Amino acid sequence: QVQLVESGGGLVQAGDSLRLSCAASVLTLSAYTMAWFRQAPGKEREFVAAASWNGAITKYADSVKGRFTISRDNAKKTVYLQMNSLKSEDTAVYYCAADPNRVSVLISASAYDYWGQGTQVTVSS
């Protein structure tokens, strides 16, 4: 059973930075492609960023490209999302997700089998 626990969310002002963490209770984190998704009130869950099993391949939503960075520390079994230059439209619950298919880095939520409970990020303008 894979358990993912996000942390690091909070209330910040526009232009500030936050770093989210996702701690995974797995035998080997490198067995998974990892991703971050987010869901704003009244909106569908959307892809934010994903990283291949070793972090060599990353993908980003156009809306966060250049501002957010996904990284992973397999030894610590933790995935990070560094968020800079935050905007009010980044306000959402952010979810960590794991895909046991480590061959591809996918951006569809349906590809991810395991999800955390989410952490709230609120950006005031």
C-alpha positions in Angstrom: 0.0 0.0 0.0 1.4 3.4 -1.0 0.7 6.3 1.2 1.5 9.9 0.2 1.5 12.8 2.6 1.8 16.4 1.4 2.9 19.3 3.5 4.1 22.9 3.1 1.0 24.6 2.0 -0.2 27.8 3.4 -1.3 31.4 2.9 1.1 33.7 1.0 1.0 36.9 -1.0 1.4 37.2 -4.7 5.0 37.0 -5.7 6.0 34.9 -2.7 7.4 31.3 -2.9 6.5 28.1 -1.2 7.9 24.6 -1.3 5.6 21.6 -1.1 6.8 18.2 0.1 5.3 14.8 -0.5 6.6 12.0 1.8 5.9 8.5 0.4 5.7 5.4 2.4 7.0 3.0 -0.3 9.7 0.4 -0.4 11.4 2.1 -3.3 10.4 5.6 -4.6 12.3 5.1 -7.8 9.7 2.5 -8.8 7.2 5.4 -9.4 6.7 8.3 -11.7 5.6 11.1 -9.4 3.5 14.1 -10.1 1.7 17.1 -8.6 -1.9 18.1 -9.5 -4.1 20.8 -8.2 -7.8 21.6 -7.9 -9.3 25.0 -7.4 -12.8 25.5 -6.1 -15.4 24.7 -8.8 -12.7 23.5 -11.2 -11.5 20.2 -12.4 -8.3 18.7 -11.1 -5.4 19.7 -13.3 -1.9 18.6 -14.0 0.9 20.7 -12.6 4.2 18.9 -12.9 5.7 15.4 -13.1 9.1 13.8 -12.8 10.4 10.5 -14.1 11.7 7.8 -11.7 15.2 9.5 -11.5 14.1 13.0 -12.1 15.8 13.2 -15.5 12.6 13.9 -17.3 10.2 16.5 -16.1 7.0 17.9 -17.5 5.1 21.1 -16.6 1.7 22.7 -17.3 2.1 25.8 -19.4 0.6 27.9 -16.6 3.5 27.1 -14.2 6.4 26.6 -16.6 9.4 28.8 -15.5 7.9 29.4 -12.1 7.5 25.9 -10.6 10.1 23.1 -10.3 9.5 19.5 -9.4 12.3 17.5 -7.9 12.7 14.2 -6.0 15.0 12.6 -3.5 14.5 8.9 -3.8 16.8 8.2 -0.8 14.5 10.3 1.3 11.4 9.0 -0.4 10.2 12.6 -0.9 9.1 14.7 -3.8 9.1 18.4 -3.9 7.4 21.2 -5.7 9.2 24.6 -5.5 6.7 27.3 -6.4 8.1 30.8 -7.1 6.4 34.0 -8.2 3.0 32.7 -7.0 -0.1 34.2 -8.5 -3.7 34.3 -7.1 -4.6 31.8 -9.8 -2.3 29.3 -8.2 -4.7 29.1 -5.3 -5.8 25.4 -5.0 -5.5 22.2 -3.1 -2.3 20.5 -4.3 -2.1 16.8 -4.6 0.9 14.5 -4.9 0.4 11.4 -7.0 2.3 8.2 -7.9 2.3 6.1 -11.0 3.8 2.6 -10.8 4.5 2.8 -14.6 8.0 4.3 -14.5 8.5 4.0 -18.2 6.4 7.0 -19.2 5.8 10.4 -17.7 2.1 11.0 -18.1 0.1 14.1 -17.4 -3.4 12.5 -17.1 -4.7 12.1 -13.6 -6.1 8.7 -14.7 -2.6 7.3 -15.0 -1.9 7.8 -11.3 -2.9 5.1 -9.0 -2.0 6.6 -5.6 -2.9 10.0 -4.2 -2.2 12.1 -1.1 -4.9 13.9 0.8 -3.8 17.3 -0.5 -2.4 20.5 1.0 -4.1 23.9 0.6 -2.2 26.8 -1.1 -3.8 30.2 -1.0 -2.2 33.2 -2.7 -3.6 36.6 -1.9 -3.3 39.4 -4.4 
